[in-house]
């Protein structure tokens, strides 16, 4: 009997207070979404929705049908809490206001 070769990949997900990295063996040609389903992570974290959550490999957004390679780390991303552009704009505005206050109080 010929033993089929598998490849090792990891499936990772993190909440604010908990991180899980699950090593699993998949068949060559397995896709990103197949690995997620095979890992059992969807049962551990029912809030993961494959239709809305984004996912990737080593911090690079990838499509569900991306074929995995040996030692890939599949990552499932949570939705953003705040828009990064809006957050940067607010910080810049706050800093500008603070600088204006400091310069007017120095006069």
C-alpha positions, 0 to 999 in steps of 0.5 A: 500500500502506497502512503500518500504524502501530506503537507503540514500547514497551520491555521491561526485565529486570534481574539482580543484575549486568546490566540490559537494556532492549529497545525494540520496535515493536508493533501497536496493541492488543498486550498486555504478554505479547505484547511480552515474547514479541516482544522476544526477552528470553525467549531471552536470559534463560531463567530468566524464567517467564511463569507465575511471574514478575510483570510490570508497566508503569512499576513497577505490577504489571499483568496479562498481557492489559494493552493497551500504549500508546505509550512504555510500559515493560514490566518483568519482576520477579525473585522476592523473595529475602527477605520485606520484612515479615520483613526490617523486623521483624528490623531493628526487633528488632536496633535495639531490642536495640542501644538496650537494650544502650546504655541498660544500659551507660550506667547 
